[in-house]
Amino acid sequence: MPLYARGGLILSTSQIHNHLVPPHGGELVDLRVGEERAAELKAQSRHFPSWDLTARQVCDLELLLSGGFSPLRGFMNKADYESVCHSLRLTTGILWPIPITLDVSERFVKSLKSKNNKIALRDAEGVMLAVLNVEDVWQPDRKVEAAEVYGTTSPIHPGVDYLLNKANRWCLGGTVEGLRLPSIYDFKSLRATPAELRAEFARLGWRCVVAFQTRNPMHRAHVELTLQAAKEVEASLLIHPAVGITRPRDIDYFTR
């Protein structure tokens, strides 16, 4: 077992890992199933309706499967959705500021035989990434959501514009069983799941970590801010750039 020196003490990797801040909600989830269950779901999926995920939905699904959205175990149901909109918390009381929902078309909703359907979630190439166990079907009030989440109903705000003009009018909620993470080929060495990052922190002997998440290139003020923040609490520093879909006119992550 690797050992690390800290302040004259010799600590094991497991000891350091135990001293990290607990995952949000107290549990780091991994929604990917084992090989046997994956094979079972693949065989059954011939009888499942399929939903082709948008690029945005693929990003949400990846974070659900990998534990990036811990403690969520799927797309939110109506009760959690409304609780998050009204109070920034799940029905369990856990802080959660923005709804994570799966929006689908009215035509797709009408094709479902019952609320208890299993749905194959597929990427743009038709690869099945996960199965959604549908537990709830509802039609959200997008203007109310915009006002409560973003504080405005003006479509000038990109989040509001998405809700009012691009999102589908119906939502499906339920637990997710993952078969595989989405296939991503760029910067693979820089991509890590929450579990992989926590293991790397332990390997490096990091017990206190300051993270800086950015969707644009860091400028000198950012550098000074992050270094000062880490110095004040004697922490290690993680630079955590956002990839995927960001705001219009942001510098794309390939360039960054």
C-alpha positions in Angstrom: 0.0 0.0 0.0 1.5 3.4 -1.0 2.6 5.6 1.9 2.9 9.4 2.1 4.5 11.8 4.6 2.5 14.7 5.8 3.7 16.9 8.7 5.9 14.2 10.1 3.1 11.5 9.9 3.1 8.5 7.6 -0.3 8.0 6.0 -1.6 5.3 3.8 -3.6 5.9 0.6 -6.8 4.7 2.3 -6.3 7.0 5.2 -5.9 10.0 2.9 -8.9 8.9 0.9 -11.0 8.8 4.0 -10.0 12.3 4.9 -11.3 13.8 1.6 -14.5 15.7 1.7 -17.4 13.2 1.3 -19.1 13.1 -2.1 -22.1 15.4 -2.4 -25.1 13.8 -0.7 -22.8 11.4 1.1 -22.5 8.8 -1.6 -20.6 8.6 -4.8 -22.8 6.6 -7.2 -21.8 4.7 -10.3 -24.9 3.8 -12.4 -23.1 1.4 -14.8 -24.2 -2.2 -14.5 -22.1 -5.3 -14.6 -21.6 -7.4 -17.7 -24.3 -9.9 -16.9 -27.0 -7.2 -16.4 -25.8 -5.3 -19.5 -26.2 -8.4 -21.6 -29.6 -9.0 -20.2 -30.7 -5.4 -20.9 -29.3 -5.6 -24.5 -31.3 -8.7 -25.2 -34.5 -7.1 -23.8 -34.0 -3.8 -25.5 -35.4 -5.2 -28.8 -38.8 -4.7 -27.2 -38.0 -1.2 -25.7 -38.9 2.1 -27.2 -35.7 4.1 -28.1 -35.0 7.7 -27.5 -32.1 9.3 -29.4 -30.4 11.7 -27.0 -29.4 15.2 -27.9 -25.8 16.3 -27.4 -26.9 18.1 -24.2 -28.7 15.0 -22.9 -25.7 12.8 -23.6 -23.6 15.2 -21.4 -26.2 14.9 -18.6 -26.3 11.1 -19.0 -22.5 10.8 -18.8 -22.5 12.8 -15.5 -25.3 10.6 -14.1 -23.6 7.3 -15.0 -20.1 8.4 -13.8 -21.3 9.8 -10.5 -20.7 13.4 -11.5 -24.3 14.1 -10.5 -24.1 12.1 -7.3 -26.4 11.4 -5.4 -28.8 11.3 -8.4 -29.7 7.8 -9.7 -31.5 9.0 -12.8 -33.4 11.8 -14.4 -35.5 13.7 -11.9 -39.2 12.9 -11.3 -41.8 15.6 -11.1 -41.5 15.9 -7.3 -37.8 16.4 -7.3 -38.0 18.8 -10.3 -40.5 21.0 -8.6 -38.6 20.9 -5.3 -35.4 22.0 -7.0 -37.2 24.8 -8.9 -38.9 26.1 -5.8 -36.2 25.5 -3.1 -32.9 24.5 -4.7 -33.2 21.2 -2.9 -34.2 17.6 -3.7 -37.1 16.2 -1.9 -34.6 14.6 0.5 -33.4 18.1 1.5 -30.0 17.8 -0.4 -28.9 21.0 -2.1 -29.4 20.9 -5.9 -29.7 24.2 -7.8 -30.8 23.2 -11.3 -33.1 20.4 -12.6 -31.6 17.5 -14.4 -34.5 16.2 -16.6 -34.9 14.2 -19.8 -37.1 16.2 -22.1 -38.9 14.3 -24.9 -41.4 15.1 -27.6 -45.2 14.8 -27.2 -45.2 12.2 -30.0 -42.8 10.0 -28.1 -44.8 10.3 -24.9 -48.0 9.2 -26.8 -46.1 6.2 -28.1 -45.5 4.9 -24.6 -47.9 2.1 -23.5 -47.6 3.0 -19.8 -45.7 5.0 -17.3 -43.7 1.9 -16.3 -41.9 1.6 -19.7 -38.2 0.8 -20.0 -36.6 3.0 -22.6 -33.3 2.5 -24.5 -31.3 5.7 -24.4 -29.1 5.9 -27.5 -26.5 8.3 -28.9 -26.5 9.9 -32.3 -25.0 6.7 -33.8 -27.7 4.5 -32.3 -25.5 3.0 -29.7 -27.5 2.1 -26.5 -25.8 3.8 -23.6 -28.4 3.2 -20.9 -31.9 2.1 -20.0 -34.3 4.5 -18.3 -36.9 2.9 -16.0 -39.7 5.4 -16.5 -41.4 6.3 -13.2 -42.9 9.7 -14.0 -44.2 11.5 -17.1 -45.2 15.2 -16.9 -45.3 18.5 -18.7 -43.3 21.2 -17.0 -44.1 24.9 -16.9 -41.0 26.2 -18.6 -41.7 29.9 -17.8 -42.0 29.1 -14.1 -38.8 27.0 -14.3 -37.0 29.9 -16.0 -38.1 32.4 -13.5 -37.2 30.3 -10.5 -33.9 28.8 -11.8 -32.5 31.8 -13.8 -34.5 34.7 -12.2 -35.8 35.9 -15.5 -38.0 34.8 -18.4 -36.2 36.8 -21.0 -34.9 34.6 -23.9 -31.8 36.9 -24.0 -30.5 34.6 -21.2 -29.2 31.4 -23.0 -30.6 29.1 -20.4 -34.0 30.6 -20.7 -33.8 30.6 -24.5 -33.1 26.8 -24.4 -36.0 26.2 -22.1 -38.6 28.2 -24.0 -37.4 27.6 -27.6 -35.4 24.4 -27.8 -36.4 22.0 -25.0 -39.1 19.4 -25.6 -42.4 20.0 -23.8 -42.6 16.7 -21.9 -40.2 15.1 -19.3 -39.6 11.6 -18.3 -38.2 10.8 -14.9 -36.8 7.6 -13.4 -33.7 5.6 -12.5 -31.1 4.8 -15.0 -29.0 1.6 -15.7 -25.9 2.4 -17.6 -24.3 0.1 -20.1 -21.4 2.3 -21.1 -20.2 5.9 -21.0 -20.6 7.9 -24.2 -17.7 7.4 -26.6 -15.4 10.5 -26.5 -12.1 10.5 -28.4 -10.6 13.9 -27.6 -8.4 14.6 -24.6 -9.1 11.2 -23.2 -6.0 11.4 -20.9 -7.5 14.6 -19.3 -11.0 13.1 -18.7 -11.6 11.4 -15.4 -14.6 10.2 -13.4 -15.2 11.5 -9.9 -14.0 8.1 -8.5 -10.8 8.3 -10.6 -10.1 11.9 -9.5 -10.6 10.9 -5.8 -8.3 8.0 -6.3 -5.7 10.3 -7.9 -6.0 12.7 -5.0 -5.3 9.8 -2.6 -2.4 8.6 -4.7 -0.8 12.1 -4.7 -1.4 12.5 -1.0 -3.8 15.4 -1.4 -6.1 15.8 1.6 -7.4 19.3 0.9 -8.2 20.4 -2.7 -9.3 23.7 -4.2 -10.9 23.3 -7.6 -11.3 26.1 -10.2 -13.9 25.4 -12.9 -13.7 27.5 -16.0 -15.4 27.6 -19.3 -12.9 30.1 -20.8 -9.1 30.4 -20.9 -7.6 31.4 -17.6 -6.3 35.0 -17.4 -3.8 36.4 -14.9 -6.5 37.4 -12.4 -7.8 33.8 -12.5 -4.3 32.4 -11.9 -3.8 34.8 -8.9 -7.2 34.0 -7.5 -6.8 30.2 -7.6 -3.2 30.3 -6.2 -4.2 32.6 -3.4 -7.3 30.5 -2.5 -5.2 27.3 -2.4 -2.5 29.1 -0.3 -5.0 30.4 2.2 -6.2 26.9 3.2 -2.9 25.0 2.4 -4.6 23.1 -0.4 -3.6 21.5 -3.6 -5.1 23.0 -6.8 -7.3 21.2 -9.4 -8.0 23.1 -12.7 -11.3 21.8 -13.9 -12.2 23.2 -17.4 -15.8 22.7 -18.6 -16.2 20.9 -21.9 -19.1 20.0 -24.1 -21.9 22.6 -24.5 -21.2 26.0 -23.0 -22.6 29.5 -23.5 -22.9 31.0 -27.0 -19.8 32.9 -28.0 -17.6 31.1 -25.4 -14.2 29.9 -26.7 -14.6 26.2 -27.6 -12.7 23.7 -25.4 -10.5 22.5 -28.4 -9.1 26.0 -28.6 -8.8 26.4 -24.9 
